[in-house]
């Protein structure tokens, strides 16, 4: 019988290990997802850079390397080796901003054990995931696997900190969180959209559940009203239920689903307010968003009026059922 022993090797701070840890980010990392869609402009991004730098300076960190990545909707990517070079960029360009990534790197001994690490603060702002990147993410995932990065990938703002000391990470998370709370939110072009979005699920359920019922009752009312009086009531009722009742109900459910789909599509179209205000193209996108929101508002109003009219006519026709029953 063989004897097995467990050997524990401690990581003593050797020069080689220290160099290896400095050359690679800390193995411990934390991520914070922010669901708020804030308005991003060059001045408020610069303000964030100053707040991060100030917090690091308070901990005696002077040597900070910053990198910025600016991605556009036309597959164009601009990389900047410093925040100053990012600020000097000519933003009077037509491409639409798709995402913005900022990374601050510095060497710091966060636990005070004489064992410094290369730490990173990474922030990613995205209007929405790129369709190509999203498709690639879906195709690369194996069946049954759960990609834990999906929430980070889909969130408008993600902050990731590579640190060994949780207290230090909490301080920097607070800086980012306070900055986000102070930023203006992107608001829909029409104020009523906020309430409409909150009650979207209830409105969909109301449409999908009431329209088929009213349409079916209206069908029965019309059918019973058109049949000759010479036909007995029992035959009328049997024919009414057997001929077309099920088909009309299914058609009504299909129509209700279509109306609910129109509602969701236009609510989503009006709710996705662009978050970037960096380039000239972003300014044009805001203009297009307002125009698109106006069209969606008209579609919602017309759809609501048609739905209300159809429900009124249906309720009137459905009353004929009561006339024949009593």
N, C-alpha and C positions, 0 to 999 in steps of 0.2 A: 504494500500500500504506500503510495507516494504521499509525502508531506508537502503541503503548500503553505507558504507564508506570505503575508501581505506587507509590502514594503511601501512606506510613505516617504516621498521625497519632497522636502520643503524647498520653496523657491528662495534661496538665499540671494541677497542683492549683489550678484557678481557684475563686473563691468560689462560682460557680454549680454547678460540679461537686461541690464539697464539700457544699453543701446538698442536692444530688440524692442523693449517696451516704448522707448522714445520714438522709434521708427514706425510704430504701429499704434493705431488708436486703442484706447482702453477696451477691454473685453466686456465691461459692463456698460450698458447703454439704457437710456430711457427715452420714451417718445410721448409726446403730447399732441393730441388731435384737437383742432379748433374748428367747429362747425360754422362759426360766424363768417359771413361773406363781407369782408371789409373792403373799403375802397383803397386801392394801392396807387399812390403817386410817388414821384421822386422825392419830394420833401419829407413825407412821413417814413419812407424807407430809410432815408438818411438819418432821421431822428432815431429809428430803431438801432442803426449802426452806432450812433453816439451813446445810446443807453447801454448797449452790450459792452462797448469799449469802456465806459465809465465803471460798470460793475466789475469788469476784469481788473481795471486799474486799482480799484479798492482792495483787491487781493494781491497787489504787488505784481501783477502781470503786465509787463510793458510791451513785450515783443508779441504782437498779434498779426497773424497773416489772414487776410480776408480774400475770398474768391467769390465771384458772382457769375452765374450762368443765366442767360436770358434766351428763352426759346420762343420762336415765333410760329405762327400757324402754317407758314409755307415751308416747314422743315428747315428753317434757317436757325442756327444757334450761334450766339455770341458769348464767348468766354472772356472774363476779365480777371487779371491776376491780382487786382486790388480794388477796393471800394472806390478809391479816387478815380481810377480809370473808368469805372462804371458810371460815375457821375459826369465824367467828361464826354460820354457817348452822345452822339447826335440823335436825339429821339424824334427828330422831325422826319420820320420814315413812315411808309405806308403799311408795312407788315403788322399784323395783329399779334399782340403779346399772348402767348399761350401759358407759359409758366415762368417763374422766377425762383432761382435757387441761390441762397447765400450761405456761405460756410466760413466760420471763424476758427482758426487753428492756433493752438498755443501749447507750450510746455509748462506743466504745473504739477506740483506735488500736493494734491488735494487733501491727502490724509496726513501730511507732515511726517512721513516716515523716511525722508531722504531718498525717495524712489520716484522720480518724476515720470510723467507720461505725456504723450502727445494727445491732447484732448481736442474735441471738435464740437462746435455748436452749428447745427445744420437746420436751415429753415427752407421750406418749399411752399411756394404759393402757386396755385393753379386755378384757372378759371373753370376747367373741367378736364377730365382725362382725354388725351388724344385718342381718336378712334383706332388708329393703327397700333398704338401702344396697348390699348385695352384688349384688342383682338390678340395681340401677341401674348399678353398675360394669360388670356383664356386658353389659348392653344398650347402654351407651354406647361400648364398645370396638368398633372396626371389625375386620372379618374380617382375620386375618393379623397384626394389631397385637399386640405384647407390652407389656402395661402394666407398666412397671418399678416402679410403686408397689404392686403387688399384695402382695409380701412384707411391706411396711410395713403395708399395710391389714389383713393377716391375723395379724400378730404380736401377742402379748399386750402387749408393751412395745416402744416405738420412741422413740429419742432422736434428734433432729435438731438440728444446730448450724450456724448461718449465720456463718461466720468466714472471714477471708482467711488467717489464720495457722494452719497445721496443728498447730504445737506447742501453741498455746493450746487448740485443739479437743481435742487428745489429753489435756490436763490435765482438761478437763471431762468427757470420756468416762470417764476413770479415776474421777472422783468418782461418777458415776452407776453405773458397773460395780461399784465397791466397795460402794456402798449396796445395790445389788441382791443382791450376794453375802451381805450381812449380814442380809437379810430372811428370815423363815420362808417356806418353800414351802407351797403348798396341797397337802395330801396326800389321797389317796383314803380313803374311810371304812374300807376293809379293806386291811391291809398286803399281802396276797397279790396285790393288783391290780398292784403295781409289776412283779412277776415275770411275771404273766400277760400284761401289756401288752408286755413285752419279747419274749415268745415267741408272741405272737398270730399272726404270720405263719406260723410253723412249725406251730402247732396247726391253723390253717385248712388248710394244705397237707396235713397228715396226714389230716384228716377228708375232704377232697375227693378224696384219692387212694386211701384204704383202704376207705371205705364202699362205693363202687360195686363194687369188686372182690369184696368179701366177699358183698355182696347177690347179685351175679351167680352166684358159686359156690354160694351157698345155694339159689338158684333151680334150678340144674342138679342139685344134690343131691336136692331135693324131686321134681323132674320124673323123674329116673331111678329114684327109689325108688317112685313111684306107678305107673309103667308096668308092665303084666303081664309076668311072666317069660317068657311065650310069645313075646314080641316080641324079635327078635334085638338084640344090643348095637349093631350098626351102625345099625339103624333108630332105636334109642333116642337115640343120639348125634346123628344127623341131625335128628331131630324137636326135640331139646332145643335145638340151636343155631338152628334155623330159626324155631321158634314162640316168640315172645315174648322171646328172649334179648336182642335189641337194645333192645326197649321197656323191659324191666326194667332194663337198664344205664343207659339215659337217665333213667328214673325215679329210680334210685339217685343219679345225679349231681345231679339236681334237688334231691333230699332233702339231699344232702351240702352243696350250696350254701346251702340254707335253714338248715341247722344252723350253717354257718360265718357266715352273716349274723346269726343270733341271737347268736352269740359276739361278733362285732364290735360289734353294736349295744349290747349290755350292757356290754362292756368300755369302749366310748367313753362311755356314760352314766355309768359309775362313775369314769372318769378325768377328766372335765370338772368339776373342783372349782371353785366360784365363787371369784374372787380378791378381790372387794370385801367389806369389812366396815365400811361407812360408815353406812348407814341402817338403820332398824328392819326395813325390807323385806328388806335383805340378810341380816339375821340369820334371818328367816323362811325365806329361800331356802336357807340352810345346813341348816336343819331338814328342809326338803323334799328336799334333796339326799341327806341321810343316809337318809331313808325310802325314796327311790327306789333308792339303792344297795343297801339291804337286799333290796328286791324283785328287783333285778338279780342279786344274789348267789344268791337262791333259784332264779331261772331258770337261772343257769349250773350250779348243782349238779344240778338236776333234768335239765337237758339232758345234762350229763355222764353221769349215771346211766343215762338212756335210751340214750345212744349206746353206753356200755359194755355194757349188756344186749343191745342189738341186735347188737353185734359178737360177743358170746359165743354167742348163738343162731345167728347167721349162720355162725360158725366151726364149730359143731356140725353144722349142716345141710350145710355144705360138705364135711365129712368123708365124707359119703355118696358124693361123687364118687370119692374114693379107694377106697371099698369096692367100687364097680362097676368101677373100672379095674384093680384088683389082686385 
